[in-house]
Amino acid sequence: MSRFAFQLLLFLLPFAAYAVWLHFTKRGWRAPEHWRGVPLVWLVGAAVALTLGSLALLALTGGGSSKSMYVPAHMENGVFVPGRITEPDRK
């Protein structure tokens, strides 16, 4: 759940930054006309870019080493064994 919350936070970050900017420039962050049209397109684009960028970074840096091997879930003697990543034997 924490990974989903982190992705949601990254998605909402541009909107929060824009609201803070509107507040400090005294334009009124609650005014609907400031959230329509081009700003909304840029905010959604920035939010999607942040979210996809973080997912790509996670995919590139997470996981095991390049020599590790994935063992899929299987049954052993009637017992379910979940999938896992095994490290190679070091000799």
C-alpha positions in Angstrom: 0.0 0.0 0.0 2.9 2.4 0.7 4.1 2.2 -2.9 0.6 3.1 -4.1 0.5 6.0 -1.6 3.9 7.2 -2.8 2.8 7.1 -6.5 -0.4 9.0 -5.6 1.7 11.6 -3.7 3.9 12.0 -6.8 0.9 12.4 -9.0 -0.7 15.1 -6.7 2.6 17.0 -6.2 2.3 19.3 -9.3 -1.2 20.2 -8.3 -0.2 21.1 -4.8 2.8 23.1 -6.0 0.5 25.1 -8.4 -2.0 25.7 -5.5 0.9 27.0 -3.3 2.1 29.2 -6.2 -1.4 30.6 -6.7 -1.7 31.3 -3.0 1.6 33.2 -2.7 0.9 35.2 -5.8 -2.4 36.3 -4.3 -4.4 34.9 -7.2 -6.6 32.7 -5.1 -6.0 29.0 -5.4 -9.7 28.2 -5.0 -10.8 30.2 -8.0 -11.9 27.6 -10.7 -10.8 29.8 -13.6 -7.1 29.2 -12.5 -7.5 25.5 -12.9 -9.1 25.3 -16.3 -7.6 25.0 -19.8 -3.9 25.0 -20.4 -2.7 24.9 -16.7 -4.7 21.7 -16.2 -3.1 20.1 -19.2 0.4 21.0 -18.0 -0.4 19.8 -14.5 -1.7 16.5 -15.7 1.3 16.1 -18.0 3.7 16.9 -15.2 1.9 14.5 -12.9 2.0 11.6 -15.4 5.6 12.3 -16.2 6.6 12.2 -12.5 4.6 9.0 -11.9 6.0 7.2 -14.9 9.5 8.4 -14.3 9.4 7.1 -10.7 8.0 3.8 -11.9 10.8 3.5 -14.6 13.4 4.4 -12.0 12.0 1.7 -9.7 12.0 -0.9 -12.5 15.7 -0.1 -13.4 17.1 0.0 -9.8 14.9 -2.4 -7.9 15.0 -6.1 -7.8 17.9 -8.6 -7.5 21.2 -8.7 -9.3 21.5 -9.6 -13.0 22.6 -13.1 -12.1 19.7 -13.8 -9.8 17.0 -16.2 -10.9 13.2 -16.0 -10.5 11.6 -19.2 -9.2 7.8 -19.1 -9.9 5.2 -20.2 -7.4 4.7 -23.9 -7.3 3.5 -26.8 -5.1 5.9 -29.0 -3.1 4.4 -32.0 -1.4 1.0 -30.5 -1.4 2.3 -27.2 0.1 2.1 -23.9 -1.8 5.5 -22.3 -2.1 5.4 -18.6 -3.2 7.5 -17.3 -6.0 10.9 -15.8 -5.1 14.2 -14.5 -6.4 17.1 -16.6 -5.6 20.7 -15.4 -5.5 23.4 -17.5 -7.2 25.6 -19.7 -5.0 28.8 -17.9 -4.2 31.8 -20.2 -4.3 
